[in-house]
Structures are given as structure tokens and as C-alpha cells.
Amino acid sequence: MTGISKGSIVKYMVQQIDIEEYLKSETPLIDVRSPGEYKKGHIPGAINIPLFSDTERARVGTVYKRQSKEKAMRLGYKYVQPKLEDFILRSKQAAREGRVTVYCARGGLRSGSFAGHLHDNGFHLVSVISGGYKAYRKHALGTFDIPFHLRILGGYTGSGKTPVIHQLIQRGHQAVDLEGLAMHRGSAFGAIDKQEQPTSEQFQNNLFNAWRKLDYSQPVWLEDESHNIGGVVVPYNLITQMRKSALYFLDVPKEARARHLVSEYADVSSESLAESIHKISKRLGQQNTTRCLQLLEKKNYYEVALLALSYYDKSYAKAMRYRNRENVYVVPSDSTDPIRNADLIIALCGQHKRDGAMPA
């Protein structure tokens, strides 16, 4: 078996492609960066077959900085040699008909060496992404600079906006569930009963992966969000567009929203709810916080929800002050039923279209 060596990188053995070419081809993808780099953020769908462990990568980097490039490369070859057979076996499992694409941080030595090794050992077509992961990130985040026709679904906490987004998708409208991608419901209670959130970087990558499949000439529905959804950050250029876009405000009575929250968190432990109440205690005030915790002990979840909504409603109303009121369309509803509310929103959009006043 041919090992990875200085001579493994042969320009005409491995095809260089840019990120746009890869996204069109969607061949199986191998990320050869360290596990830590991969966990922080990777191209969705990529399989991690790291050239170096996190510790090995750190050691090679230290030798490079403190000694020389040549010594760092020799150390790297020492780490890589015992893994060569495993690289081939794992890559064969990932490849499709001997075809595979490889990337590292910048499309340099790591991906070039790995790709050369695969080519030397029977892979028919091996591509390397020019510029690597850095080029992907630039392309992904830059996409949100494109002017989109966004429609924003707003409403006070507990209005059931996310189920409406899903209803719109089921009916053939373009929509993206930001909270679903963020693994968070978007409030102090949002992490309850959810999986661990991705990193901000990976959230943005997953968002772009969903976004690039849309028809940019058609409207896209998004739920109104702040810059942060739990611990992840929505791309600033997308948030800027969202703030300037038409907002369809679902106006649901507080009592109906409290009932919806009770049903949504019905299976959550009182300990988890108490922990979330403490997170907003400064804004609720000591008296309301104490009252919430007392009601929680009595399992009076409806009254707890009403008290929590008093805080969230004020917070959302404050954020609404910064919007252009002429671009806000109120959609009155007496319930959180997503089917009924999707009907109301679609009907209002249809009216705008017939009147020739469809908001941009």
C-alpha cells in the first residue's frame, strides 16, 4: 500500500474543485481535519476521517512554530503512517463508485496528501475542495447577503408559531424552522427536553444547507427570532433582512397561549421548569419569581404560564418598537390551532396579492 509522503501530492492525480462545483455534484465528502475542528463546524453530510487527533494536531503545530516546517512534516508522517490502511478502509465505506471529495481547513497539505493516498490506492476520482472549509464558510455566510423575499411570522410567546411554520411547509410554501435547526425553542425554557444545541458555526452551516435548496425567486417564511436562539447565533446579514421584511403578527389572547404552553411542557419535570424560572428571575422580579415557584409546587401550571408571559410579552413588545409599523400585518386569532392560523395567514397573503399590495 502506498503511504502518504511528500510525493503523494501530484497535481494531475487529484481534481481541484471550488465549493460551488462540490455543492452541485454532492459526491460523498470526507473531512480530514481533527475531531475538534469537525465538532466546531463542518460541511453537513461530511464524514470525519481525521489525519491527526486533536493532540497530534496541536503537537505538529507547536513543532511548526517553534522549530521548522520540515520537522513538523516529519512528525506528521510519523503520526499518519500507522493509520494508512484504516484511511483506505473507511474511505471505501464512504465513497460511491470510487468517487469521493476531500477537504481540510484551507485545501492544503492535509487534504492534498489524503486525496493523493486514496488515488494511489485505487479510487477512480478524488476531488479536493479548493480553499477547504474556509471557502465553504465564506460561501455559506455570503449567501445571506443576497436580497430575499422574506415573510416573517411573529407573535407573542406561546402563539404556536413553529407549528404554523410546519403547516406552511406541508402546504407547499417555502419555510425554514430556525428553532428546529437550533435545537431550542427560543426562550429561557427553550432548552428543556431538547438535544444539545449545535455550535453557532454548525447551526449556520445547517441553516445554509437547508437554505440552498430553496427557490430564491419565491417567498421564504421564517419565524421571528432574535439574533440568538439559545446559545447559537443567527447570521447577522440574515437578521438584518428579517428586521426589514414584512411581519405577520399572530395576535392570540394570553389565556389561549398559556394553555398552549401548559400542553407543550406537560411532560417536563418541575425541577427543570423551576430552573428556567430562576433564569429570568431578575426580569420577573422577586415577587413574581416567588409566586411562580409557589404555583409550580402546587402544579398550577396555567397560572405559572400566565405570570411568565407577562415578562415575555413586555420583552417582545419592546423589540417591536424598532420595526416599521407599516410593514407589520396583524393576524387576529382566538386560538393556537396551527391549521386555523395557517389558513388565516395564507388568506391575508392572498388578499395582499389580489390587491396588488403584496409586501416585499
HELIX and SHEET records of a PDB file:
HELIX    1   1 LYS A    6  SER A    8  5                                   3    
HELIX    2   2 ILE A   19  SER A   25  1                                   7    
HELIX    3   3 PRO A   35  LYS A   40  1                                   6    
HELIX    4   4 ASP A   54  ARG A   66  1                                  13    
HELIX    5   5 LYS A   69  VAL A   80  1                                  12    
HELIX    6   6 GLN A   81  LYS A   83  5                                   3    
HELIX    7   7 LEU A   84  ALA A   94  1                                  11    
HELIX    8   8 LEU A  109  ASP A  120  1                                  12    
HELIX    9   9 GLY A  132  THR A  143  1                                  12    
HELIX   10  10 LYS A  161  GLN A  170  1                                  10    
HELIX   11  11 LEU A  178  ALA A  182  1                                   5    
HELIX   12  12 SER A  200  TRP A  211  1                                  12    
HELIX   13  13 TYR A  236  LYS A  244  1                                   9    
HELIX   14  14 LYS A  254  GLU A  264  1                                  11    
HELIX   15  15 SER A  270  LYS A  279  1                                  10    
HELIX   16  16 SER A  281  LEU A  284  1                                   4    
HELIX   17  17 GLN A  286  GLU A  297  1                                  12    
HELIX   18  18 TYR A  301  MET A  320  1                                  20    
HELIX   19  19 ARG A  325  ASN A  327  5                                   3    
HELIX   20  20 PRO A  338  ASP A  355  1                                  18    
SHEET    1   A 5 GLN A  15  ILE A  17  0                                        
SHEET    2   A 5 LEU A 125  ILE A 129  1                                        
SHEET    3   A 5 ARG A  99  TYR A 103  1                                        
SHEET    4   A 5 LEU A  29  ASP A  31  1                                        
SHEET    5   A 5 ILE A  47  ASN A  48  1                                        
SHEET    1   B 5 ALA A 175  VAL A 176  0                                        
SHEET    2   B 5 VAL A 220  GLU A 223  1                                        
SHEET    3   B 5 LEU A 150  GLY A 155  1                                        
SHEET    4   B 5 ALA A 246  ASP A 251  1                                        
SHEET    5   B 5 VAL A 328  PRO A 332  1                                        
SHEET    1   C 2 ASN A 228  ILE A 229  0                                        
SHEET    2   C 2 VAL A 232  VAL A 233 -1                                        
END                                                                             
